[in-house]
Amino acid sequence: MKLEDMLGREVLVFDGAMGTMLQARGLAPGACPDVWNLERPEDVIAVHRAYVEAGAQILETNTFGSTPIRLGHYGLQDRCRDLVVAGVRCAREAAAGRAWVAGSMGPLGALVEPLGELPFDEAYAQFAVQARAFAEAQPDFIIIETIADLNELRAAVLACKDHAPGIRIIAQITLDPSGRAFTGTDPETAALVLQSLGADVIGFNCSVGPDLLVEAVARMARVARVPISVQPNAGLPLLQPDGATRFPMGPEEFAAYGPKLVEAGAALVGGCCGTTPEHIRRLRAAVEGLKPPARPGPLAHTLGLASRTRSLFFVEQNLPVVIGERINPTGRKLLTRDIREGAFQRVRAEAKQQVEAGAAVLDVNVGVPLIDEPAAMARAVRVIQDAVDVPLCLDSPDPAALEAGLKACVGKPLLNSFSLEEGRAEAVLPLARRYGAAVLGLTIDEKGIPASAEQRLAIARRLVAAAEAHGIPRHDVVIDPLALTAGAQQAEAKETLKAIRWITDELGVLASLGVSNISFGLPNRHFLNAVYLSMAVTEGLAMAIMNPLDERMMDTVRALRLFLNRDRNAAVYMQAVGPKRLVHTVEEALKAAAKAGEIAPAAVTPSSGAASGPAPAGGRDGAATPAEPATPAPADLADELGRRLYDAILEGDREAIVPLVEQGLAEGRDPMDMLNRQLIPAIEEVGRLFGEGIYFLPQLMLSAQAMKKAFARLKPEIQKAKVGQTEIGTVVLATVQGDIHDIGKNIVAVLLENYGFRVVDLGRDVKNEVVLEEARKVGADMVGLSALMTTTMPQMKRVIELFAREGFDCPVIVGGAATTKAFAEQIGARGHGRDAQEAVALALEVLKERRAGRKGDAG
């Protein structure tokens, strides 16, 4: 049977782990597995063949790390093409017509902006090199796997579409035990974005064991209109007495989850870390004869927009959706001036205010004459995404500006707009198709805006046809029949309402409207806008581009949802009509939501044992003394500047924080007072929110970067004032010998520095002896070791044993995706940092113990 006849209709089985199988054949820890495609192809073929004999129907090539940036760690950056072609050849030879071949494309090992320093274009270029090699080698699939950053996945999918056309793309995201990627992306958002980009199969791999992925598959299946794949680990690894790692889930237990994964929605199943040919043999037997659930899912043909961490589906209970219109310089002198000068604080503030007021989507327009609009659009999108997590509507007549915004937008936006004016559809629709965006069509043709509803419906029909001809599904097309001012064209106000109803009923697409246009030039505009909005919604209007700071308009929206039985039990309405006050912090917002019954009260219960921050202090003689890590005073938010300092850290406002610190210094505020009373309490609140799953890695990193900027500005002032040593202790960090992954370690380093630690980062693949030598040299208070690969985790134990043999008394903290608290205890580590914030809390705890021990010795 042909692949196209089976994909999504039959359950197909992948192979299992490759790296551990090669190590069993002699691959040294830390060596490049991909190079064996050329140097020892017979061993690679033997592993593939073992999986074919076990019943695997799809073999993954041994090319997981074959991007130039990854190969560069081994001095092989110019060998991508050779290794990929050889890898596909090995898999084809082993398959011998009995299995299909998927070209494996793994992560780059560096965080993409804004989380890291790797530009999106560079990430795309790296994946493009590997994609071109796959285009030459022609596997049946390219499988993009073990990536937890949605932005990196976007770059990979785009590169494969552009440089390996015609090869099916499997795009898989990696989740943590919370059910989200570590960057905050949930299964529904991953599905929405990846299938809109053009992936042929979407799903999950690595992550956790199959037990924790059943629910994730079920959630993805609600949105998916393409097949779902899942390749779990065989549980989380355990360290054995001999120093080796073992995955606890045996073949029989692993395979038992196969039918559950299929029932949840998977059409392709297989294994990742810790799985062997026997796991795959049992899995194939367990799913034999099963059929994947029918696609598509219940939300698959519903318009959905997304940010990195949140999806918005245009289902009835969410309508009408409010699209905030205020990020638009038309008629706004201050916003125009700021955009022209490259100052985006006002854009950020507008975004936050509109979302707080109830906007579910934000329109972004930076159309100021004589500026670089593409650069301004990209900057605005990044600033807004830093500030809020709602989807965006990119608004520009310039296709280059739209593309710049699309490239910067991590999620699925709405493009505003296209029409039948000459060349407009041809310029905009290919961009929407390429980047997976929805589109907003205006009922304008070569003759302008027609007067009658019949004519607007005819144009709308042509707009939908044009979008579908470019490969954009009908549910991703929105039509705006255009509201013209009743002051000049009063009769046409009714025609617009008729057009909304006809477009919705006859074309089956959603209608949008820029509501405030109806009242232009008339008095009492707020009242007119609210009445017209009510009339439009009763005709079927799904989204309103409007000013959410207009309370009359927002009250109208809430009342409409209530009367149309979309706001069940009037929960949102009752919350809104309560006492009006500005919600300053996420915690306050959550408490308000819990009071309204929207979330459980437990979701806002403060966590115990929050990490304490540094409080450097001087000795009695004025000389600098080692600072004690002490709990700072409660946040002092009594005055406006104190509140703004706190909020800038809490919200990760990297542009505002230094000017605010400068203002505080100019007013004569004590630098240590600002640090202890606003900045440290704010970063601790960020840590608490992250620990409770309310904040995700993007918010954590943005707040950490803002804190780093603030601390860098305060540090010389603290030193000049001689109030004490600004570094509370020294931590040596290293990724262990044989491991080249350091994303997690780098995040920990940033947070430790923000808490006042001196961080000595030794980098990746650090020999055990070098860790000892450097820790001794700098007088380390503790050492932090990181390992991503299960095969390099035993090096952590060897470092601890080396310290003991050499009589070096220094506690070791370990961390990494596969490490656990039990593993840390087993190897004699002082503790385990499950994530960056937990690592910082543990470091502070260890430092207190060390200081207490030294005082005891001195006594």
N, C-alpha and C positions, 0 to 999 in steps of 0.2 A: 504494500500500500504506500502511496506517495505521502511525503511529509505533510503537504498542505491538506490532505484528506484526514490526517490523524490529529494534527495540532488543534487542541481544544475539544476534540471529539473522543479521543482515547486518552487514557492516563499513560503518560510517557515517564520513563525512569532514567534519571541521571546516574552518573557514577558517583564515587565518594572522594575521600581525601587523596591528594597526590603527594604533597610534601613529605608526610610521614612515611609513605610507602617508598619514596626515593631514599629517605634516610635509612630505612631498613636495608637498603641495597648499597649503603656506603656514602651517601651524601653527607658531608660534614656539616655540623651546626654552623650557621652563619654563611655558608657557601650559597652561591646563586643557583637555585634549582633549574632555572630556564636554560642555563648553558649546557645542561646535559642533553638537550635536544640535538646539539651538534657533537658534543664530546662523548656521550654515552647513550646514543639513541636506542640501543638494544634494551637498556634498562627502562627507559620511558615507554617503549613499545610493550614491554613485558607487563608493566603496571596497567596500561590501557587494556591489554588483552585479558588480564585477570578480571577486570570489570566487565568486559564483553562476555566472558564465560559465566559471570555471575548474573547476567541478564540485563545489564545496563543498555539502554537504547540510545543514549546521548553521552558521548565522551567529551570531557573538557580538555583542551590543550594545556600543555605545561608552559603557559605564557603569562601567568598571572602578574608577574612583575616586569614585563617586557616593554614598558615605556622608557624612553631615554632617561628621564629623571631618576627612575628606580635603578636602571642598569648602570647609571653613573656611579653608584655606590661601589660597584665592582670594576670600574674602569671600562665598562662595556657599552657606553652610551651610543656608540655608533653601530651596534650589532642588532638593533631592534628588528630590522627586516629579516636578517638571516635567522634569528632565533624564532621568530613567528612563523616563517615559511617552513622551517624544519619542524617546529612543534605541530603544525597542521599535518605535515607529511607523516610524522610518527603516529598521530591519532588515526589518520586514514588507513595506514598500513595495518594497524591493530584492528580497526573496525572491520576491514575486509568485506564491506557491504552489509554488515549485520547491525551497524549502529551509525547514527549521524554524529557529526562533529561540531562542537561549539568552541569558538576561539575565546579563551579566557582573557579578560581585561580587568585588572585589579586597580586599587586606589593608587594615587600618586605618592602618598606618604607625606604630603604637606597640605596644610589647611588653605583653602581658597578664600580670597577676600570676600567679605569683610572679617571673617573669623581669623584668618591668617594673612600672610604676606604674599601668597601666590596669586597674581592677577588672573582673572577669569580667562582672558585671551591666551595666557601662557598655559593654563590647564587644558584648554581646548587644543592648543598646538601640540602638547604632549600626547594627548589621546589621538590626535589626527595622524601622527607618525605611525602609531600602532595600527590604526584603522586602515591606513594605506597598505600596510603589510598584509593585513587580513584580506583586503580587496584583491591582492595578488594571489594569496593562497586559497581563497574561496572556501572557507568552512560553511557549514549549513546555517550556523548562527554565530553571532558575537554575543557573548554573555558578559555583561558588566556587573561585577560582583564585589561584595565586601566593602561597600562604600556607605558611610553613614551621613554624609553631607549632601543634601539635595542639590546644592549648587554644583558640586563636583559631578554628581550624576548628570545634571543638565549638560555640562560641558562634554561629558563622555558620549551621551546620546547624540548631541549635535554633531560631534566629530565623526561618529559612525555613520550617521545619515548622510553627511556631506562627502565623506571620503571612502565609504564602503557601501555605495548604494546597491540595493537589491539583496543584501544579506540581512536576514531577520535579526532583530535586536531583542535580546532578553535583558531587561534592566531590573536589578535586584538591589534593595536597600537593606542595610543591617540595623537591627533593632537591639535595644538593651532590655533587661528584664521588666522595665516599666511599660513596655509596649510601644515605645517611641524610639526613633533614632536619637543618638546623644545630642544632636543639634535641635531636637524638639519636634521633628516631623512625625506625624502619626500615619497609620496605614492608609486612611482615606485620602489624605493630602498627597502622599506618595503616588497612589493610584491615579488620582486626578491629573497630577502634573506629568507623570511619566507617560501615560497613555496619550495625553494631549500632545506631548512632544513627538510621538510617533513610535514609541516602543511597541513591538509586536507581542511581547510577553512581559509581564511585570510580576514582581514578587519579592521574596526575602531569601537571604542565605546567611550562613554563619550564625551570628546573633547568639542564640541560646539553644536549648534542646527543643525537640518537637512539641513537648508538652506545653511550652509557653508560646508557641507560634500558631496553635490552632485558632485561638481567638483573633490573632492578627490577620490570618488568612480570611476568616469570616468577615472581618471589618473591611478588608480590601475588596472582597467579593461583592459588597453592596454597591460599590462604585465602578467596578471593572467592566469593561466591554471587550477586553482581550483576555486570553488565558493567563492563569496565575501559576507561578512556579514557587517552590519552596525547597530549600536545602539546609536543614538544621544541622547543628553540631550534635554529637553523641553526648549531650550534657556538657557540664563545665569540668575542666580537667582537675585531677587530683595528683599530687606528687607522691611517688612511690618511695619506699625506703632506699632503693638503689639510685635515687636521683632522677629517675625517668618520670614522665607525666603519663597519666592514663585517663581516658575519658570513661566515665562510669557507666554509660548506657550501653549495654550489650546489644548484639544484633536482634535478638528476639524482642526485647523491650522497645528498641528503636522502631522496628518494623510494625509493632502493634499500633503506632500512631499513624501509619500510612493511610488506612481507611478513614481515620478521623480528619486528617488533613484534606483528603479528597472530598469528604462530605462537607467540609467547611468551604470548599471552593477551589482547591488546587487541581490543576490539570497536568502539572509536571512535578514530580517529587524526586528527591535524591538526598545525598548526604554531603556534609562539609567536614569540619575538623573532627577527627576521631573515628570517622566511619571507614570501613574496610570493604573488600569484596563480599565478605560474609554478611555485613549489614545490608548491602545492596541486594544480595541474593534473597535474603528474607523479605526485604521491602518489596521486591518485584513479585514475590509469591503472595504477599499480603494484599497487593492492589490489583492482582490479576483479575480481569473480568469486570472491574469497576469502571463506571463512566463518570466523567467530570460533570458537575452540576451545569445545567443550561445557563449560558450567558445570554444576555447581559444581566448585571445586577439591577436592583430596583432604582438606583440613582444614576445608572450609566448614561441615560439619555436625558438627564436633567442638567440645565446649565449650572456649572459650578465654577467658582473663582477661588483662588487660594493665595495665601502668604506662605512663608516657610513652615509655619506651625499651625495654621488654621485654614479650614475649608469652609466656604459659604455656598450652600446649595439653595437654589431659588425654588424651594418647595413652598407650598401655600402658606404655611404658618410663618414664614419669614417675609412675606410680601405685605406692603411694598418695601423694597430694600432702599434705604437712604444712601445715596452717593454724595458725599460732601463735595461742594463746589468751590470752596474758598481758596484753594491753592491755585490761583489764577490771577495774573497781574493786571488783567483788563480793568481799567478804571481804578486801580489801587496804586497810588504813588509810592507808598513806603515799600510795598512788596516788589514793585518794579525796580525801585532803587536798589534794594537788597540783592535781587537776582542779578542785576547788571554788575554789581560790585562783588559778586561771588560770596555773599553772606547768606547763609541758609538757616539761621536761627529762627527767623520768622516763619519759614516753611515748616520747620520742626514744630514750633509752637502751634501753628494752625492745624497740623496733623493731630497733635495730642488733643487740642480743644475739640475738634470735630468728632473724634472717636469718643471722648468722654461725653459728648452731647448726644451720641447715639448713631453716628454714621457707621455703616457696616462696610463701606467701600469708600476710597478717597480718589477723587479726580485729581490728576497732576498735570498742570499746564504751566510752562515756564516761558511762554511766548513773548519775550521782550525783544524789540527790534535791535539789530546790530550786535547781537551776542552770539557766542557759539552755542546754539540751542541744543545740539546733541550732548555736549559736555554738561550743560546745565541740567538737562533732563536726567542724565545718568547720576549726577550729584544729588539732585532732588530725590530720586528714587532711593538711593542709598541712605540718605539722611532720614527719610520717612520710615524706611524699613527698620532703621535703628530705633526709632521712637515708638512705633506702633506695630501691631501684628495683623492688621486687616488687609484684604486684597486691594489692589490698585487698579485705577482706570487711567490709562496713559492717553493724554489728550494733546494732539498737535497736528497741524496741517503738513508738517515736515516729516517725510518718511525716515530720514536719517535720524531725527530726534526720537521717533517712535522706536527705531531699532536699538538706539543707545539705551532707551528705557527698558526695552525688552531684555536686552543682554544683562542689565543690572538687576532686573526684577527676579527675585527668588520665589517662584510660585507660578500661578496662572493668572494673568491680568486680563482686563478688557481693553481693547483698542478703540479709541474714540478719535477718529471715525473714518468711514468710507462712504462714498456716494457714487452716483452715476455721472458725476462731472468728469470731464475728459481726463483720463489717466489716473484718477484717484483710486479706483478699485484695483487696477493693475499694480499700483505702487504699494498698497496697504495689505491686500489679502495674502500675497506670498509671505509677508512678514508674519502674519498671524499663523499661517500654516507651519512655517519653519519653527517658530518659538512656542507653538501650542497655546496661543491666546484665543479668547473669544473676541468677537467683533461687533461694533455698534454701527449700524447703517442708517444714514440720514436720507429721508425721502426727497432727494434733490436729483434732478437729471440735468441734461445740457441746457434745458430751458429755464431752470431755476426751481422754485418751490411751487408746486401746483396748488390751486385753491381748493379743489374738491377732495373729499375722502376717497372717492372712486379712483382718482388719478394717483393719489398717494399710495393706495393699495396696489395699484399696478406697478408703481416704482418699487414698492416693498417686495413684490413678487420677483422682480428682476434682481433686486439686491440679494435675496436669498439664493436665487439660482446662481448668481455670480460667485457667492461664497462657497456653495456646494461644488461648483466646477473647480474651485481651487483646493478641494479636499477638506473643507471645513464643515463639520457636521451641522445639521440644521439647529440642533439644540444650543450650539455655540454662537448663534446669530441673534442679535437683538436689533430691533428696529425702533427708531425715533421718528414719529410722524410730524414732529416739529410744532411747537406752540409759538404762534406769532402774536404780537401785541394786540390786545383787544382795543387799544386806543386808536389804532389805525385800520385794523382788519377784523372788526368785531364779529362779522358773520362766520369767519373762518375758525373761531374758537370752538364752535359746535362741530365743524368738520374734523378738527383734530380729535375730538372725543369719539366720533364715529369711526375714524381711521384706527384708533386704538382697539376698539372692539373687533373690527373686521380683520385687522392684522393678527390679533390673538386667536380668533376663531378659525379663520380661513387658512392661515399659513402655519399655525401651530408654533409660532415663535413668541418670545416675550417682547413687550413694548416698554420703551423708556421715554422720558420726557424731561427737558430742561424747564421746570415748572415756572420759574420766576420770569421767563420771557413774556408770559401772558399779560403781565401787569405793567410792562415797561411804559413809562410816560404817564401813568395814571396815579392818582392819590390813593393813600391807604393800601399800599401794595401788599402788606402782610396779610390783610384780610382777604384780598382778592386771590392771592396765591393759595391760601388755605382752602378757600371754597373750591377753586378750580382743581386743586389736588384731590379733594374728596370726590368730585365728579369724575375725574380721570380714573381713580382707583376702582370706583364702582363699574367702570367700563372695562376694567381688566388691566390697568397699568401695573407693571411688575416692579419698576424701579423709578425713582425720582431723583434727578440731579438737582440738588437744592442746598440751601444754607441750613445746616443742622443747629446752628446757634440761634436761629429764629424759633423761639419757644412756641409761638403759635403754630408754626408748621409741624414741629415735632409733636406737640400735643394732638394735632390732627392725625398724624401718622399713628400714634398710639391708640387714639380713639377708633380709628378705622379698623385696626387689627382686633380691637376688642369687639366691636359691633359685628365684624365679619367672622367672629368665633375663631380667630387665628391666635389670639393671646389667651390661652386657656386659663381659666380661673382669674383672669385680669391681673396676672402676677406682675408683668412688666409695667402695666399702667399704674398699679397701686404703688409700686416702688417709685415711679416717676413723680407722682403727685405728692410724695412726702416732702419733708423739709429740704429745700434746695441748698446745697453747699458744695464747694469744690472738693473733689476727692483727690487728695494729694499723693497717696501711696497705694500700692497694690494691696497691701494688707487692709487698708480702710475700704477699698473697693470690694474686697472679698467679704468683709464683715457685713457690708451693706447688702451684698447679694445673698448672704446666708440669712440675714434678717428677713429678706423678701421671700425666702423659701426657694431660691433658685439653685442653691448648692447646699450641701450638708454642712452644719456647723463645724464638724470635725475637720473640714478642709481648711479652716482658718485658725486652728489651734496652734499657738506658737510651739516650736520644737524646743526641747530641753537641751541644755548643754551647748549653747551656741558658742562658736569659737570666739575666744577673746583676742583682742588686738594688742599691738605694741604700745607701750607708754614710756618712751625714753625719759630718763630723769638724770639730773646732775648730782654729783656728790656734794657734801657739805662745804668742801673747799672750792667748789665751782668747777673742778676738773671733771672731764667726761668719765662716766662710769658705765659699765655694762647695764643696759636697760633691762628691766623686769617685764615680762609679758603679763600685763595686768588688764583686768576688765575695765574699759574706759567708762567714764560717766555716761548716764543715759543721754541720748541725743538731745542737744539743746536747739530746739526749733522755735524758740519764742519770738525771734525777730526774723524779718524777711530774708536777710542775707543767709542766716543760718539755715532756714528752710530751703533756700535755693541751692546752697552747697550740698545739703543732704540729698535733695532731689536730683541734682546733676549726677551724683554717683549712683543713686538708685536707678536712674533711667539711662545710665551710660552715655551721658551727653558730653562727648569728648571735646566739642567745640566751645561749650560754655564754661567748663570747669576752671580753666586757667584764668580767664578774665574775672571770674568770681573770686578765686583765690587772690588775685591781684587787688581786687576791690577790698577784700578783707585786710590785706596787708596795708593798703593805703589808709584805711580807717584806723590803723593802729592795733589791730587784733593780734593776739599772741598766736604764732604759728602752731605751737603745740596744742593750744586751745581749739583751734579749728580742726586739727587732726583728730583729737580725742573726742570732741563734742559733736562733730558733724560727719567727718569723713569716715572714720573707723566705724561708728554706729551704722552708717549707710552701707558700707561694704559687708558688715555682718548681717544686715537685713537682706542684702542680696544673697548671701550664703544661705540664710534660712529659707528664703523663697526657692532657691535652687534645690536645696535638700528636700523640700516638700513637693518638688515637681511642678511648682508654679512658674518658676523661671527655668529656662533651658540654656544650653551652652551659649547661644548667641548673646543673650542678655548678660550672662555671667562674664563673657569675654569683653563686651562693651563696657560694663561697669568696671572691670579690672583695668582696662586701658585708660578709662577716665581717672581712676584712682592713681594709676601710675603717673599720669601727667600732673595731677595735683601734688603727689608726693615729691616728684622731681622738682617742682617749683618751690615747695616748702623746705626741702632738705637743706639748701644753702642758708636759708634764713635761720633754721634751727641750729645749724653749725655755727653761724655767726654769733648767735645769741648765747652759745655755749650752754644750752639747756641740757645737753646730754648727747650721748651717742645715739645716732639714728638707726643703727643696725642692732637688732636685739640678739642675734645669733647667726651662726654660719651653717648653711646646708650645702652639701655636695650632692649634685644630681647626676645620674648617668643612666643611659640605656645599656643594658648588659652586653657582654661580649657575644657577638654573633647575631645581634638584633639591630636592625637599621630603622626601627620605627620610633619616632619621638614626639608625635603630636601631643599625646597626653602629658608627657614630661614637660613640654614647653608651656602648656597651660598651667601646670603646677608651679613652674618657675615664676610666671607672671604674678600669680596670686601670692606666693611667698614673699616676693619683693614688695608687694603692696602692703603686706603686714609687717614690714620692717626687717625682714631677714636679708642677710647677705647670701646671695645664691651663686655658687660656683658650678656652672653647668659644663660637664665634661663631654657632652654630646652623645653620639650613638656608637654602638659597637665598641665599647670601652673595655679594655682588658682588665681582669680582676686586680692585677698588680698595680695598674695605674690608678684604680679607684682608691686602693690603700695608700699609695704614695701621695696622691693629691689631698686626700682627707687628712693625712698626718701633717702635710705641709701647711695647710690653711687652718689647722686646729678646729676641724669640723665639730659642731655640736651633734650632728647626725648626718646620715647618708640616706638618700632616697634612690632606690633602684627601680627601673621600669623595664618591662618586657611585654611585648605583644604576642610573640609566638610561643606556643606551648613548648616547643623544642629548646627554647633558650631560657625558660624559667628555672631550670636547675642551676644556672649560673648564679642566681641569687643566693642559693644555699652555699655555693662554693666561695662567694665573697664573704659571707658570714663566717664560714669555717676558716678562711684565710685570716680574717681579723682576729679570731680566737688564737690561732697558731702563733701569730705575730705579737700577741699581747696588746692589741689596739682596742681599747675600750670605747666603742662608739656605736650607739644604737642605729639600727638599719630599719627603714620603712620601705615597704615594697608596694608596687601598684602595677596595673596593666589590665587589659581586657579580660584575660583568663585567670588572673590571680584572685584569691579569696582570702578571707580571714583565717579559715582553717589551714590554708596553704602557708600563710605567714607564720602561724603558730607552729606548724610542723617543721619549718626550716629554722626556727629560732629568731625570726625577725621581731623587732619591737612592736610592729603593728602593720596594718594593711589600710591603704587609702583607696576606698572604693571609687572615689571620684576626686576631683581637684580640691573641692571645698573640704571634704573629709580629710584629705592629706594635710591641709593647712591646720585644721583643728588638732590633728594628731601631732603635728610638728610643734605647735604651741604647748601641748600637754607634755611632750617629751622635754622641751626646753625648761619648763617649770621643774620637772623632776631633776634634770641635770643641775639647775641652779640650787635647788634645795639640797641635793647631795653634796655639792661643793661647800655650801654653808655649814652643813653638818660636819664635813671633814675638817673645815677650818676651826670649828668649835672644839 
